[in-house]
Amino acid sequence: MEREAGVSISYRDAGVDIEAGDAVVAGLRGIGDGRPHPNVIGGLGHFGGFYRLGAQYPGATLVSSIDGVGTKLLVASIAGQLDGIGADLVNHCVNDIAACSAEPLFFLDYYGTGKLDPDDALTVIGGIARACAGLGVALVGGETAEMPGLYRDGDFDLVGAIVGLVDEAKIVDGSAVAIGDVLLGFPSDGLHTNGYSLVRAALSIAHDEISRERLAGPAPFDMTSTLAEALLRPHRSYLAETRALVQSGLARGMAHITGGGLPGNVARVMPDGLAAEIDATAWTPPPLFDYIAEMGHIAVDECFRAFNMGIGYVVAVRPEDVAEAVRLVPDVVEIGRVRHGVPGCQVLHSGLQRSPGE
């Protein structure tokens, strides 16, 4: 992708329209006859869907989620490094239902391609199996589909679905969040599985030999790894950390920082009348994010909408519980507070990064 030097780019310029996605979710709420299924708790928009099993299983509620790893697949394919993609998929899905305090039960995957490459498929699906085993999740099945004409040669898509279980009385959905609660951020291990369309645009990564050579070379901001290794670090699992906070009764709301970044995801667990205020100077984003922003001349607001910026998970706890939370999860960082306001999330970042053209 050729880009004029010095021209700022946005996620929309890279082909991803966050507002359009939000509009689809809003529209889906109006589909149907307006009467929710009697076993469904809540509605669309949270990190998982809740389905109570019924009177014969008092309190037992299934939590489900489905997702993919986006165009990280393209970067991994261009670099010839598919080993971590399976773990990316599993960890992303498990993290989503962990934000609902659910224990993961089983997983299914979908691998679709125009022409099946058995080695690539086994590498990816083998990674899924290992990640599931490592988290105690059953891989109960999946679908491998070969559909010539639908996918370009060499391309494939990957989707995973997770189902977990929680006692309805112990669901953590943000409804308990209150004014003055402290927001704790869990460090990410890199880009995780979001923002790669903007990354590819900013770094001009394409299916060509020049891109392959750049990806194989040292990362300009970290000479201990290649650029590909830095971009493809696996999506971190937060299951052990969230489990500890849930079992101790400390977690009042939890957000997995995926598409939409901190503003878009923390807002999902703010009750009516409350807003999250995050101080972005409370932590230092890894140099990977600065490098991408500089190369693409990406505005700081756009960075926080597209990337996790070094924080992969956020948990709201009471002020008096912060010390215990830090004891249980030592690498958390206090990044903000819950205030009165229109439900949402404001990231305060004055002076954190330069603006395009400065």
Kinemage of the C-alpha trace (Angstrom):
@kinemage 1
@onewidth
@group {chain A} dominant
@subgroup {mainchain}
@vectorlist {calphas} color= white
{ca met a 1} P 0.000 0.000 0.000
{ca glu a 2} L 1.561 3.268 -1.087
{ca arg a 3} L 1.006 6.219 1.219
{ca glu a 4} L 2.028 9.822 0.769
{ca ala a 5} L 4.769 10.765 3.226
{ca gly a 6} L 3.542 12.712 6.248
{ca val a 7} L -0.165 12.024 5.643
{ca ser a 8} L -2.074 10.932 8.732
{ca ile a 9} L -4.152 7.754 8.457
{ca ser a 10} L -7.055 6.463 10.504
{ca tyr a 11} L -8.602 3.042 11.099
{ca arg a 12} L -11.346 3.979 8.611
{ca asp a 13} L -8.707 4.829 5.994
{ca ala a 14} L -7.296 1.335 6.553
{ca gly a 15} L -10.706 -0.176 5.781
{ca val a 16} L -12.217 -0.615 9.265
{ca asp a 17} L -15.176 1.583 10.259
{ca ile a 18} L -15.797 1.311 14.019
{ca glu a 19} L -18.932 3.476 13.808
{ca ala a 20} L -20.417 1.171 11.158
{ca gly a 21} L -19.870 -1.801 13.447
{ca asp a 22} L -21.543 0.015 16.321
{ca ala a 23} L -24.488 0.831 14.030
{ca val a 24} L -24.926 -2.865 13.169
{ca val a 25} L -24.987 -3.817 16.863
{ca ala a 26} L -27.549 -1.094 17.543
{ca gly a 27} L -29.650 -2.292 14.605
{ca leu a 28} L -29.542 -5.912 15.748
{ca arg a 29} L -31.242 -4.921 18.981
{ca gly a 30} L -34.325 -4.053 16.951
{ca ile a 31} L -34.476 -7.306 14.983
{ca gly a 32} L -37.189 -9.771 15.974
{ca asp a 33} L -40.519 -9.344 17.680
{ca gly a 34} L -39.137 -7.374 20.627
{ca arg a 35} L -39.698 -10.226 23.090
{ca pro a 36} L -36.455 -11.703 24.413
{ca his a 37} L -36.183 -15.437 24.969
{ca pro a 38} L -37.192 -16.153 28.580
{ca asn a 39} L -33.880 -17.866 29.312
{ca val a 40} L -31.711 -15.031 28.001
{ca ile a 41} L -30.287 -12.595 30.570
{ca gly a 42} L -29.572 -9.056 29.376
{ca gly a 43} L -29.072 -8.215 25.724
{ca leu a 44} L -26.467 -7.535 23.079
{ca gly a 45} L -23.343 -5.534 23.704
{ca his a 46} L -21.610 -7.255 26.621
{ca phe a 47} L -18.583 -9.515 26.222
{ca gly a 48} L -20.683 -12.693 26.260
{ca gly a 49} L -24.288 -13.834 25.932
{ca phe a 50} L -26.043 -15.243 29.029
{ca tyr a 51} L -28.479 -18.196 28.837
{ca arg a 52} L -29.915 -19.674 32.050
{ca leu a 53} L -30.426 -23.429 31.851
{ca gly a 54} L -33.794 -23.401 33.578
{ca ala a 55} L -35.520 -24.445 36.780
{ca gln a 56} L -34.004 -27.931 36.778
{ca tyr a 57} L -30.552 -26.341 37.126
{ca pro a 58} L -31.078 -23.428 39.560
{ca gly a 59} L -28.714 -20.540 38.882
{ca ala a 60} L -26.701 -22.357 36.214
{ca thr a 61} L -26.102 -19.972 33.303
{ca leu a 62} L -24.231 -20.592 30.079
{ca val a 63} L -22.063 -17.787 28.702
{ca ser a 64} L -21.029 -17.838 25.057
{ca ser a 65} L -18.926 -15.774 22.693
{ca ile a 66} L -17.640 -16.032 19.142
{ca asp a 67} L -14.760 -14.163 17.540
{ca gly a 68} L -11.796 -14.280 15.182
{ca val a 69} L -8.274 -12.899 15.083
{ca gly a 70} L -8.847 -10.416 12.276
{ca thr a 71} L -6.186 -9.490 9.768
{ca lys a 72} L -3.450 -10.612 12.114
{ca leu a 73} L -3.875 -13.717 9.936
{ca leu a 74} L -2.477 -11.789 6.969
{ca val a 75} L 0.599 -10.585 8.854
{ca ala a 76} L 1.244 -14.109 10.141
{ca ser a 77} L 0.826 -15.565 6.638
{ca ile a 78} L 3.136 -12.999 5.023
{ca ala a 79} L 5.738 -13.631 7.726
{ca gly a 80} L 5.285 -17.406 7.496
{ca gln a 81} L 4.670 -17.622 11.252
{ca leu a 82} L 1.360 -19.341 12.017
{ca asp a 83} L 2.382 -21.053 15.270
{ca gly a 84} L 0.767 -18.517 17.613
{ca ile a 85} L -2.515 -17.921 15.792
{ca gly a 86} L -4.329 -20.799 17.509
{ca ala a 87} L -3.484 -19.464 20.964
{ca asp a 88} L -4.566 -15.982 19.837
{ca leu a 89} L -8.016 -17.282 18.987
{ca val a 90} L -8.533 -19.335 22.144
{ca asn a 91} L -7.218 -16.689 24.532
{ca his a 92} L -9.308 -13.953 22.913
{ca cys a 93} L -12.514 -15.962 23.297
{ca val a 94} L -11.734 -17.168 26.828
{ca asn a 95} L -10.919 -13.602 27.906
{ca asp a 96} L -14.300 -12.430 26.640
{ca ile a 97} L -16.363 -14.781 28.788
{ca ala a 98} L -13.954 -14.357 31.717
{ca ala a 99} L -15.104 -10.717 31.689
{ca cys a 100} L -18.531 -12.127 32.582
{ca ser a 101} L -16.972 -14.196 35.442
{ca ala a 102} L -17.629 -17.439 33.539
{ca glu a 103} L -15.504 -20.569 33.720
{ca pro a 104} L -14.800 -21.818 30.166
{ca leu a 105} L -16.155 -25.271 29.330
{ca phe a 106} L -15.687 -26.051 25.641
{ca phe a 107} L -14.513 -24.553 22.356
{ca leu a 108} L -15.216 -25.004 18.639
{ca asp a 109} L -13.283 -23.630 15.683
{ca tyr a 110} L -13.889 -22.828 12.024
{ca tyr a 111} L -11.042 -22.870 9.474
{ca gly a 112} L -12.101 -21.758 5.981
{ca thr a 113} L -9.855 -21.510 2.937
{ca gly a 114} L -9.900 -21.489 -0.852
{ca lys a 115} L -7.331 -24.276 -1.169
{ca leu a 116} L -6.471 -26.373 1.842
{ca asp a 117} L -2.809 -26.514 2.835
{ca pro a 118} L -2.652 -29.438 5.295
{ca asp a 119} L 0.550 -28.235 6.949
{ca asp a 120} L -0.838 -24.745 7.619
{ca ala a 121} L -4.165 -26.124 8.833
{ca leu a 122} L -2.512 -28.565 11.212
{ca thr a 123} L -0.198 -25.851 12.545
{ca val a 124} L -3.108 -23.533 13.315
{ca ile a 125} L -5.538 -26.148 14.636
{ca gly a 126} L -2.757 -27.803 16.630
{ca gly a 127} L -2.143 -24.427 18.279
{ca ile a 128} L -5.833 -24.228 19.146
{ca ala a 129} L -5.727 -27.688 20.725
{ca arg a 130} L -2.654 -26.875 22.808
{ca ala a 131} L -4.095 -23.581 24.015
{ca cys a 132} L -7.359 -25.259 25.010
{ca ala a 133} L -5.485 -27.985 26.892
{ca gly a 134} L -3.376 -25.400 28.694
{ca leu a 135} L -6.491 -23.632 29.992
{ca gly a 136} L -8.465 -26.777 30.790
{ca val a 137} L -10.963 -26.144 27.981
{ca ala a 138} L -12.411 -29.021 25.939
{ca leu a 139} L -11.994 -28.733 22.171
{ca val a 140} L -15.196 -30.546 21.208
{ca gly a 141} L -15.176 -30.039 17.448
{ca gly a 142} L -14.850 -27.692 14.533
{ca glu a 143} L -15.161 -27.228 10.780
{ca thr a 144} L -12.474 -27.193 8.134
{ca ala a 145} L -13.974 -25.853 4.895
{ca glu a 146} L -12.337 -25.682 1.462
{ca met a 147} L -14.237 -23.216 -0.761
{ca pro a 148} L -12.399 -22.266 -3.953
{ca gly a 149} L -13.505 -18.936 -5.350
{ca leu a 150} L -14.685 -17.565 -2.015
{ca tyr a 151} L -11.186 -17.073 -0.599
{ca arg a 152} L -8.116 -15.995 -2.556
{ca asp a 153} L -5.396 -18.587 -2.973
{ca gly a 154} L -3.278 -18.733 0.143
{ca asp a 155} L -5.832 -16.912 2.321
{ca phe a 156} L -7.805 -18.475 5.136
{ca asp a 157} L -10.187 -17.364 7.864
{ca leu a 158} L -10.322 -18.505 11.458
{ca val a 159} L -13.193 -18.229 13.942
{ca gly a 160} L -13.724 -19.663 17.399
{ca ala a 161} L -16.745 -20.120 19.655
{ca ile a 162} L -16.520 -20.579 23.419
{ca val a 163} L -19.105 -21.681 25.981
{ca gly a 164} L -18.668 -21.283 29.725
{ca leu a 165} L -20.675 -21.555 32.923
{ca val a 166} L -21.460 -19.167 35.777
{ca asp a 167} L -23.901 -19.072 38.673
{ca glu a 168} L -26.444 -16.356 37.825
{ca ala a 169} L -26.052 -14.877 41.306
{ca lys a 170} L -22.310 -14.457 40.715
{ca ile a 171} L -22.357 -12.827 37.268
{ca val a 172} L -20.021 -9.840 36.991
{ca asp a 173} L -21.474 -7.542 34.332
{ca gly a 174} L -20.606 -4.047 35.565
{ca ser a 175} L -23.966 -3.438 37.264
{ca ala a 176} L -22.206 -3.262 40.658
{ca val a 177} L -19.746 -0.562 39.529
{ca ala a 178} L -20.087 2.573 41.662
{ca ile a 179} L -18.746 6.119 41.888
{ca gly a 180} L -15.170 6.167 43.163
{ca asp a 181} L -14.340 2.632 42.068
{ca val a 182} L -10.742 2.223 40.973
{ca leu a 183} L -9.890 0.959 37.489
{ca leu a 184} L -6.981 -1.472 37.393
{ca gly a 185} L -5.264 -2.217 34.088
{ca phe a 186} L -3.570 -5.512 33.231
{ca pro a 187} L -0.588 -5.149 30.859
{ca ser a 188} L -0.930 -6.540 27.356
{ca asp a 189} L 1.699 -8.536 25.504
{ca gly a 190} L 1.496 -6.363 22.392
{ca leu a 191} L -1.221 -5.803 19.816
{ca his a 192} L -3.083 -8.967 20.807
{ca thr a 193} L -5.631 -9.499 17.982
{ca asn a 194} L -6.868 -6.019 17.097
{ca gly a 195} L -5.785 -3.102 14.939
{ca tyr a 196} L -3.882 -5.046 12.303
{ca ser a 197} L -5.577 -3.403 9.324
{ca leu a 198} L -4.277 -0.070 10.590
{ca val a 199} L -0.877 -1.621 11.349
{ca arg a 200} L -0.591 -2.966 7.802
{ca ala a 201} L -1.514 0.440 6.392
{ca ala a 202} L 0.890 2.303 8.682
{ca leu a 203} L 3.798 -0.040 7.964
{ca ser a 204} L 2.873 -0.731 4.309
{ca ile a 205} L 2.799 -4.501 4.870
{ca ala a 206} L 1.620 -6.402 1.803
{ca his a 207} L 2.050 -9.757 0.094
{ca asp a 208} L 5.445 -8.938 -1.398
{ca glu a 209} L 9.075 -9.811 -0.878
{ca ile a 210} L 9.940 -6.386 0.553
{ca ser a 211} L 7.402 -6.861 3.360
{ca arg a 212} L 8.657 -10.370 4.073
{ca glu a 213} L 12.221 -9.099 4.366
{ca arg a 214} L 11.181 -6.248 6.676
{ca leu a 215} L 9.191 -8.611 8.884
{ca ala a 216} L 12.177 -10.978 9.099
{ca gly a 217} L 14.553 -8.151 10.054
{ca pro a 218} L 15.130 -6.643 13.512
{ca ala a 219} L 12.364 -4.539 15.024
{ca pro a 220} L 13.624 -0.897 14.938
{ca phe a 221} L 12.403 -0.364 18.509
{ca asp a 222} L 13.563 -3.732 19.937
{ca met a 223} L 16.740 -5.246 18.542
{ca thr a 224} L 16.159 -8.460 20.511
{ca ser a 225} L 13.276 -9.527 18.244
{ca thr a 226} L 12.284 -9.416 14.608
{ca leu a 227} L 9.521 -7.078 13.483
{ca ala a 228} L 7.323 -10.124 12.844
{ca glu a 229} L 7.875 -11.453 16.365
{ca ala a 230} L 6.974 -8.072 17.856
{ca leu a 231} L 3.804 -7.771 15.771
{ca leu a 232} L 2.703 -11.373 16.300
{ca arg a 233} L 3.184 -11.811 20.044
{ca pro a 234} L 0.258 -13.993 21.193
{ca his a 235} L -2.858 -12.606 22.773
{ca arg a 236} L -2.364 -12.921 26.532
{ca ser a 237} L -4.769 -15.056 28.562
{ca tyr a 238} L -6.141 -13.331 31.653
{ca leu a 239} L -8.133 -16.310 32.943
{ca ala a 240} L -5.998 -16.978 36.024
{ca glu a 241} L -5.995 -13.291 37.020
{ca thr a 242} L -9.725 -12.711 36.544
{ca arg a 243} L -10.530 -15.997 38.286
{ca ala a 244} L -8.552 -14.893 41.342
{ca leu a 245} L -10.345 -11.531 41.520
{ca val a 246} L -13.783 -13.065 40.957
{ca gln a 247} L -13.327 -15.828 43.522
{ca ser a 248} L -12.188 -13.266 46.100
{ca gly a 249} L -15.260 -11.120 45.406
{ca leu a 250} L -13.225 -8.080 44.350
{ca ala a 251} L -14.241 -7.657 40.686
{ca arg a 252} L -17.227 -5.338 40.137
{ca gly a 253} L -16.851 -4.914 36.376
{ca met a 254} L -14.381 -6.295 33.833
{ca ala a 255} L -13.508 -5.240 30.287
{ca his a 256} L -11.453 -7.116 27.713
{ca ile a 257} L -9.667 -4.500 25.589
{ca thr a 258} L -10.246 -5.565 21.996
{ca gly a 259} L -11.690 -3.680 19.008
{ca gly a 260} L -12.522 -0.119 20.038
{ca gly a 261} L -9.615 0.050 22.492
{ca leu a 262} L -9.958 1.351 26.034
{ca pro a 263} L -12.716 3.899 25.252
{ca gly a 264} L -14.925 1.432 23.422
{ca asn a 265} L -14.610 -1.496 25.812
{ca val a 266} L -14.467 0.025 29.290
{ca ala a 267} L -17.629 1.964 28.389
{ca arg a 268} L -19.447 -1.365 27.979
{ca val a 269} L -19.379 -2.011 31.737
{ca met a 270} L -20.335 1.463 32.951
{ca pro a 271} L -23.872 1.665 34.457
{ca asp a 272} L -26.208 4.544 33.593
{ca gly a 273} L -25.015 7.818 35.071
{ca leu a 274} L -21.412 6.705 35.492
{ca ala a 275} L -18.340 7.185 33.327
{ca ala a 276} L -14.794 5.869 33.385
{ca glu a 277} L -11.915 8.329 33.454
{ca ile a 278} L -8.543 6.856 32.509
{ca asp a 279} L -5.196 8.573 33.005
{ca ala a 280} L -2.997 7.361 30.152
{ca thr a 281} L 0.114 8.743 31.873
{ca ala a 282} L -0.265 6.057 34.562
{ca trp a 283} L 1.618 3.583 32.381
{ca thr a 284} L 4.080 3.679 29.502
{ca pro a 285} L 2.801 2.102 26.266
{ca pro a 286} L 5.333 -0.366 24.815
{ca pro a 287} L 7.528 1.163 22.083
{ca leu a 288} L 5.739 -0.930 19.453
{ca phe a 289} L 2.743 1.424 19.656
{ca asp a 290} L 4.872 4.558 19.350
{ca tyr a 291} L 6.593 3.055 16.306
{ca ile a 292} L 3.302 2.287 14.549
{ca ala a 293} L 1.889 5.732 15.389
{ca glu a 294} L 5.024 7.473 14.082
{ca met a 295} L 5.207 5.447 10.881
{ca gly a 296} L 1.521 6.025 10.104
{ca his a 297} L 1.301 9.566 11.504
{ca ile a 298} L -1.641 8.290 13.562
{ca ala a 299} L -3.331 10.709 15.973
{ca val a 300} L -3.304 9.733 19.637
{ca asp a 301} L -7.116 9.472 19.856
{ca glu a 302} L -7.081 7.105 16.893
{ca cys a 303} L -4.385 4.986 18.536
{ca phe a 304} L -6.516 4.545 21.641
{ca arg a 305} L -9.541 3.593 19.518
{ca ala a 306} L -7.663 1.046 17.415
{ca phe a 307} L -5.082 -0.460 19.808
{ca asn a 308} L -4.971 -1.586 23.438
{ca met a 309} L -1.934 0.709 23.975
{ca gly a 310} L -0.386 -1.683 26.491
{ca ile a 311} L -3.475 -2.418 28.613
{ca gly a 312} L -5.254 -5.644 27.681
{ca tyr a 313} L -7.835 -5.901 30.467
{ca val a 314} L -9.476 -3.549 32.953
{ca val a 315} L -11.145 -4.446 36.246
{ca ala a 316} L -13.149 -2.105 38.498
{ca val a 317} L -12.706 -2.633 42.248
{ca arg a 318} L -13.625 -0.682 45.375
{ca pro a 319} L -10.882 1.657 46.652
{ca glu a 320} L -10.519 -0.398 49.826
{ca asp a 321} L -9.908 -3.542 47.759
{ca val a 322} L -7.032 -2.209 45.657
{ca ala a 323} L -4.279 -3.523 47.934
{ca glu a 324} L -5.730 -7.039 47.949
{ca ala a 325} L -6.219 -6.958 44.191
{ca val a 326} L -2.572 -5.987 43.713
{ca arg a 327} L -1.530 -8.804 46.028
{ca leu a 328} L -3.480 -11.293 43.922
{ca val a 329} L -2.397 -9.826 40.563
{ca pro a 330} L 0.934 -8.046 41.131
{ca asp a 331} L 1.358 -6.617 37.622
{ca val a 332} L -1.864 -4.571 37.581
{ca val a 333} L -1.620 -0.782 37.300
{ca glu a 334} L -4.058 1.750 38.748
{ca ile a 335} L -5.191 3.638 35.650
{ca gly a 336} L -8.392 5.473 36.517
{ca arg a 337} L -11.600 6.058 38.442
{ca val a 338} L -15.344 5.886 37.976
{ca arg a 339} L -17.078 9.282 38.019
{ca his a 340} L -20.526 10.798 37.538
{ca gly a 341} L -21.262 11.415 33.871
{ca val a 342} L -22.739 10.194 30.637
{ca pro a 343} L -21.934 6.461 30.411
{ca gly a 344} L -18.708 6.031 28.508
{ca cys a 345} L -14.955 6.185 28.929
{ca gln a 346} L -12.659 9.181 28.583
{ca val a 347} L -8.927 8.621 28.133
{ca leu a 348} L -6.853 11.585 29.331
{ca his a 349} L -3.619 11.632 27.381
{ca ser a 350} L -2.487 15.273 27.086
{ca gly a 351} L 1.132 15.375 25.985
{ca leu a 352} L 1.432 11.588 25.759
{ca gln a 353} L 2.144 11.557 22.031
{ca arg a 354} L 2.673 14.100 19.328
{ca ser a 355} L -0.111 14.912 16.923
{ca pro a 356} L 0.278 14.345 13.181
{ca gly a 357} L 2.400 17.025 11.575
{ca glu a 358} L 4.146 18.160 14.738
